[in-house]
Amino acid sequence: MNAKQKIAKTIVDLSSDMAKINRAIFDKPELCYEEVFAAQLTADYLESNGFTITKPFAGLKTAFLARHKGKGKGPNIALIAEYDALPQIGHACGHSMIAATACGAAVAIAKTFPEHPGSLLVIGTPAEEGGGGKIKMIDKGVFKNVDAAIMVHPSNKTRVIARMYAIHDMEVTFTGRSAHAAAFPDQGINALDAGVLFYNAVSALRQQIRGEARIHGIFTHGGDAPNIIPEKVIMRFFVRALDALYFRELVGKVKECARGAAKSTGCKVKFKKIGYEYEPFYPSHPIGYAFRKNMSMAGIEEENFGEAEEIGSSDIGNLSQIIPTLHPEYAIGDRGDINHSRNFLKAVMSKKGEKMMLGMTQAMAMTVYDLLSDPKLLASAKKEFKNQKQALA
């Protein structure tokens, strides 16, 4: 039995542990930065299997670092654990499975090859769903000495290498002047007119933006009563793009649309950035190619999707800007069982989901083993990463 076969067998032996972790976190959904139960459960499991735990970590009460130090010098390879839930709909993005796969892969390597070179890390990262947990941890220097990172994410498709959008979340407030809409319409300055003009300007802008970019927005406050000329209108827009430089340009164009609408109606406009700005995700192709081979060994077939098809945004994009990172996804239900839906929620606890979680844990663990034991693979990943950074400079 070769090294990877031993890893795969150990993960099968750990399958009941993984299922229990998934179920426990699934049954107790916690929102961003409130994942007290999930973080403690995950850290406790790793500690009971020989990992040294630092918790709280990076100034965050629901973050942790688990370390298994091998023998001798070598790289620091991180498995990323997420465990936050969505409002109202719980673990309909499958983050309970992400925690379980990180635990299973890490413990399998530690049990099978306790004298691996370097350090095997599990980094518990809270608040992916809009809270930017990884960004706070990056700012604290958590990943400064990490050589590469990997996690696997449940999805409605199985794909090893995919990109993700950068995203800017902005609140746009138009301020005018109220007046009686029937008696004194000439005394008012209509903020709703500015909002409508802005919305239509963005709609026109969409015809001239790149195909991979996205702009979507809503009115969150449109006035108070029909007989009062609206003096304040509030809107919220997401701006997304794959290319970092074009992303900045596009955010600027959306703001210019708002300024133009304000000027044409006599209103004032103010912008407020909501939360953290997620950077575009650049996957590590060398690590992805190794993962693809290991996934095949685990008996999982990849579906035919391009890198930029059906993608979203995540704070792991910011991580991919500082170290080589991979974020494969795997189908846990039918094609129509999409993330953030009730059907996906059911798929997280389905038999198919459990089977796919097991296979992807095997593929991830084997890839981490490659990164720990094959200096050429890590060197290739770092070379590609360096070239990407130079191209964006």
Order of alpha helices (4+ residues) and beta strands (2+ residues): alpha-alpha-alpha-beta-beta-beta-alpha-beta-alpha-beta-beta-beta-alpha-beta-beta-alpha-beta-alpha-alpha-beta-beta-alpha-alpha-alpha
